[in-house]
Amino acid sequence: MTTAIRSEFDQGIALTRHPEEAGRYEAELGAGWQIGGGVNGGLLLAVAGHALSLEHGTHPDPVSISGYYLSASTPGPATVRTEVLRTGRGLSTGTASLSQDGVERLRVVASHGDLATADGEVRTSALPPQLPPPDQCIGVEHAPKELIAQAALLERFDLRLDPATIGWALGQPSGNGRIQGWFRLADGREPDPLLLLLVADALPPVTFDLGLPGWAPTVELTVHLRARPVPGWLRVTHVTRNLAGGYFEEDAEVWDESGRLVAQSRQLARAPRSA
Amino acid sequence: MTTAIRSEFDQGIALTRHPEEAGRYEAELGAGWQIGGGVNGGLLLAVAGHALSLEHGTHPDPVSISGYYLSASTPGPATVRTEVLRTGRGLSTGTASLSQDGVERLRVVASHGDLATADGEVRTSALPPQLPPPDQCIGVEHAPKELIAQAALLERFDLRLDPATIGWALGQPSGNGRIQGWFRLADGREPDPLLLLLVADALPPVTFDLGLPGWAPTVELTVHLRARPVPGWLRVTHVTRNLAGGYFEEDAEVWDESGRLVAQSRQLARAPRSA
């Protein structure tokens, strides 16, 4: 675990157990995970999911985790209070509340299990996205400066976006509502279930591709972890089909280098005002 | 509201506010909503969502609601305890815990709003399913007796399944992982946001179409309400793409008679054992 401890992500989700209060953990939200006005919602979900992993012990992996975002997080100390609701044979379920200065930022409910012991049967009709190789995709260094300036977390990523879905960066959004690319952490830390919670919310808002610049605050984000990822690149797709009533859904899929669908997520987010 | 009060669904989600304890409600889970071993998960989600509607007042509609199922419910009394986490301008967020005899059945987190005042802009690439007219679809009366015997709630429904997706009922599952059809309540009660929570979990498990008979217990179900439905028939699709590690996702879409996508949901459920 020495290498893991040195990685930025493991530092980002590090927790200290409270000496007296059972189920309580202290975290430090790093400035390096900021996006737009606050700390990335996927990182916050990973912090909460990590706390429940520690509570559940033999069920370390968030098989299904749902987060409701209550207020914008800021870099600095945060407290996570967990409650175990049920300890089952295959899954254990609990809640986690992440707060700063007594103000709740995120409420989570999740069912954790052990993906290493999961039933091996797979029946899938899902196909991984067709992407040009990473060296033919667009690195974040080419992203608009306004974007990078507001998204320190992009420096933590080696994110290579498919040129076919990055027209918005050149002022020519496709209108298809799709952004996809290759993802790995800049410091080489390999993927695991907790990292996938970050990856599910790592790409720019898919509304950029609808010609709606500006940030899209997450109302709710649920991630289902379907398998343990193998080391290497991840392929990530973000898609929306329906923007209505001031909100849109963003569906993400994460595929590992073995071609396995390792995570599926959906979030409901507030639509940016029309350009 | 007299007609609404007389409908089976409104009776099914009826709540009595506890005289002393703030945020507590009493419900009676009707035997008519049973499916397989317990009470239908969509009905339970509607009961919990209803309690939060009453708590939030001016934000009556569950815009996003996530339920984690902890133990099988049985017909009879149930208690719902709610906690308001945040009251915002557009959305109010809270939790609800549904229990029977002190055993928690369902834990919910949800953000409620007022869909009647929602921003009118719609940008969608989603298309409603192509279905034969209801009178050319297959009524539940033709379903296998074993199915009906285990699913009293089917008698509450006027459910007409697309012949193209009902091969499983004749021992010839398509393997596509898709079941779709027309839905309305048998007693004519018109759709509203709370009813859509039931509809999202109303069709037979999509795994029937994969040749996996038997019930599929829901781990987690999240429903996003995207618009208020108009009166009339609803079109419902249930689709799965990935069964792996002993679980599968079931994505549901609900379309109203105006052709509007009114609800999107996803659940993670435990896969039935292979036939």
Interface residues (C-beta under 8 A of the other chain):
Chain A: V63 S64 S66 Y68 L70 S71 L85 R86 G90 L91 T93 T95 E104 R107 V109 A110 S111 L115 A118 D119 G120 E121 V122 R123 T124 S125 A126 N176 G177 L210 V219 E220 T222 H224 R226 A227 R241 N242 L243 A244 G245 G246 Y247 E249 L261 Q264 R266 L268 R270 A271 S274
Chain B: V63 S64 S66 Y68 L70 S71 L85 R86 G90 L91 T93 T95 E104 R107 V109 A110 S111 L115 A118 D119 G120 E121 V122 R123 T124 S125 A126 N176 G177 L210 V219 E220 T222 H224 R226 A227 R241 N242 L243 A244 G245 G246 Y247 E249 L261 Q264 R266 L268 R270 A271 S274
